[in-house]
Amino acid sequence: MLNELVEKINEYLNVGGLFNPELMEHHKVSDLLLECRDALQKANADIEQFRSDLDKSRWDHNNTCLLADFNNEKLTRQFAEYVDRTADDIAAIMAENDQLRTENESLLAANRDVMLHWDVLKADYERLRVALMPFAKEATHWATYDDDEPVVEHFPGYEGEMLVGDLRRAFNVLEEN
């Protein structure tokens, strides 16, 4: 069971989970975390059962020795070391997953901010587009005039600032978009 879990974690990391956790499907990450939790619980239950069985076997032998011979003691020590290493490996994987989850949450929060800003920019763009429409339409009435020709002339005391070229630029901007 643990080897299968390690393979799944490696697969997750190899397909982008290590460098781009935001690309991973959230339910798959959740499923992986649940499997890790279940494996840790099972390993812990196995350890507790082993310890309980060991305690029973110690007491079953007239409370006089821990194990009957050197081989049993050696096997017990090797098994305990294996269980400790496995628990450490799973703990390291869980810590890494916690870090990836935190990074993923940060990226998602940043993405929400970007999308909110994007929506504001799109709304501003559309508002400016609507504001340019009358100028773009007006440009069609000035087809025979030069770009540096003022749009408004001959009003006493008024120096017009808008040129025919300004109308054409508004028209071109709307045509491009």
Phi, psi and omega per residue, in radians:
M1 nan -0.744 -3.128
L2 -1.162 -0.671 3.118
N3 -1.099 -0.711 3.102
E4 -1.101 -0.714 3.127
L5 -1.130 -0.767 3.106
V6 -1.084 -0.702 3.097
E7 -1.085 -0.730 3.114
K8 -1.109 -0.727 3.135
I9 -1.136 -0.773 3.098
N10 -1.068 -0.716 3.112
E11 -1.077 -0.784 3.107
Y12 -1.003 -0.818 -3.112
L13 -1.173 -0.651 -3.102
N14 -1.221 -0.516 -3.104
V15 -1.614 0.282 3.027
G16 2.082 -0.147 -3.108
G17 -1.079 -0.501 -3.102
L18 -1.338 -0.725 -3.039
F19 -1.791 -0.507 -3.127
N20 -2.316 1.180 -3.077
P21 -1.104 -0.379 -3.136
E22 -1.197 -0.304 3.114
L23 -1.428 -0.229 -3.090
M24 -1.374 2.614 3.095
E25 -1.339 2.225 -3.016
H26 -1.039 -0.669 -3.117
H27 -1.179 -0.531 3.099
K28 -1.221 -0.689 3.088
V29 -1.127 -0.746 3.107
S30 -1.081 -0.773 3.114
D31 -1.038 -0.728 3.140
L32 -1.109 -0.749 3.113
L33 -1.114 -0.698 3.109
L34 -1.120 -0.704 3.103
E35 -1.125 -0.676 3.090
C36 -1.098 -0.771 3.128
R37 -1.059 -0.813 -3.137
D38 -1.069 -0.698 3.132
A39 -1.144 -0.714 3.096
L40 -1.113 -0.738 3.129
Q41 -1.119 -0.733 3.132
K42 -1.153 -0.764 3.119
A43 -1.078 -0.717 3.120
N44 -1.129 -0.730 3.109
A45 -1.109 -0.722 3.107
D46 -1.084 -0.723 3.122
I47 -1.107 -0.815 -3.135
E48 -1.092 -0.718 3.113
Q49 -1.118 -0.730 3.118
F50 -1.082 -0.793 3.134
R51 -1.094 -0.718 3.126
S52 -1.107 -0.803 3.114
D53 -1.075 -0.689 3.133
L54 -1.117 -0.791 3.105
D55 -1.055 -0.750 3.121
K56 -1.081 -0.754 -3.111
S57 -1.167 -0.598 3.094
R58 -1.103 -0.801 -3.111
W59 -1.285 -0.490 3.124
D60 -1.168 -0.375 -3.134
H61 -1.671 0.836 3.026
N62 1.087 0.430 3.087
N63 0.950 0.456 -3.069
T64 -1.871 -0.388 -3.127
C65 -2.524 2.781 3.115
L66 -1.339 -0.762 3.108
L67 -2.499 2.742 -3.046
A68 -1.205 -0.674 -3.120
D69 -2.630 3.082 -3.075
F70 -1.059 -0.673 -3.104
N71 -1.079 -0.774 3.107
N72 -1.111 -0.705 3.120
E73 -1.120 -0.766 3.121
K74 -1.083 -0.800 3.122
L75 -1.101 -0.713 3.120
T76 -1.084 -0.784 3.128
R77 -1.096 -0.776 3.139
Q78 -1.097 -0.728 3.133
F79 -1.138 -0.759 3.125
A80 -1.069 -0.737 3.104
E81 -1.094 -0.742 3.111
Y82 -1.076 -0.795 -3.137
V83 -1.095 -0.743 3.124
D84 -1.096 -0.781 3.105
R85 -1.077 -0.761 -3.133
T86 -1.097 -0.786 3.117
A87 -1.087 -0.698 3.100
D88 -1.116 -0.746 3.117
D89 -1.071 -0.787 -3.132
I90 -1.157 -0.693 3.104
A91 -1.085 -0.703 3.115
A92 -1.132 -0.719 3.119
I93 -1.122 -0.759 3.124
M94 -1.101 -0.697 3.118
A95 -1.119 -0.729 3.116
E96 -1.132 -0.713 3.097
N97 -1.112 -0.666 3.081
D98 -1.080 -0.740 3.126
Q99 -1.128 -0.771 3.120
L100 -1.099 -0.680 3.120
R101 -1.112 -0.734 3.123
T102 -1.105 -0.782 3.114
E103 -1.103 -0.710 3.131
N104 -1.105 -0.747 3.111
E105 -1.089 -0.691 3.106
S106 -1.116 -0.761 3.128
L107 -1.130 -0.702 3.110
L108 -1.123 -0.701 3.105
A109 -1.117 -0.758 3.108
A110 -1.113 -0.677 3.127
N111 -1.120 -0.703 3.102
R112 -1.074 -0.711 3.113
D113 -1.109 -0.758 3.122
V114 -1.087 -0.780 -3.124
M115 -1.132 -0.660 3.088
L116 -1.104 -0.802 3.109
H117 -1.103 -0.688 3.123
W118 -1.064 -0.751 3.124
D119 -1.090 -0.686 3.098
V120 -1.121 -0.781 3.130
L121 -1.096 -0.706 3.116
K122 -1.112 -0.705 3.121
A123 -1.136 -0.741 3.091
D124 -1.088 -0.753 3.130
Y125 -1.033 -0.812 -3.106
E126 -1.146 -0.678 3.114
R127 -1.108 -0.740 3.114
L128 -1.184 -0.637 3.105
R129 -1.067 -0.781 3.124
V130 -1.139 -0.691 -3.138
A131 -1.157 -0.528 -3.134
L132 -1.392 -0.334 -3.047
M133 -0.941 -0.864 -3.125
P134 -1.059 -0.623 -3.139
F135 -1.210 -0.697 3.121
A136 -1.131 -0.714 3.108
K137 -1.135 -0.692 3.141
E138 -1.105 -0.546 -3.107
A139 -1.045 -0.542 -3.118
T140 -1.162 -0.400 3.129
H141 -1.436 -0.123 -3.060
W142 -2.037 0.520 -3.029
A143 -1.072 -0.537 -3.059
T144 -1.612 0.010 -3.090
Y145 -1.706 2.723 3.087
D146 -1.333 2.736 -3.126
D147 -1.071 -0.552 -3.089
D148 -1.575 0.173 3.110
E149 -1.372 2.261 3.108
P150 -1.211 2.554 -3.141
V151 -1.351 -0.666 -3.130
V152 -1.932 2.232 3.130
E153 -2.404 2.812 2.968
H154 1.145 0.527 2.939
F155 -1.773 2.103 -3.102
P156 -1.008 2.255 3.087
G157 1.396 0.083 -3.128
Y158 -2.054 2.191 3.043
E159 -1.812 1.862 -3.117
G160 -1.160 2.441 3.129
E161 -1.835 -0.356 -3.104
M162 -1.503 2.305 -3.136
L163 -1.934 2.848 3.100
V164 -1.030 -0.625 3.106
G165 -1.066 -0.592 3.095
D166 -1.119 -0.720 3.115
L167 -1.126 -0.732 -3.135
R168 -1.153 -0.657 3.095
R169 -1.117 -0.692 3.076
A170 -1.077 -0.738 3.116
F171 -1.084 -0.805 -3.110
N172 -1.121 -0.696 3.128
V173 -1.062 -0.783 -3.139
L174 -1.191 -0.609 3.125
E175 -1.186 -0.652 3.141
E176 -1.186 -0.573 -3.051
N177 -1.884 nan nan
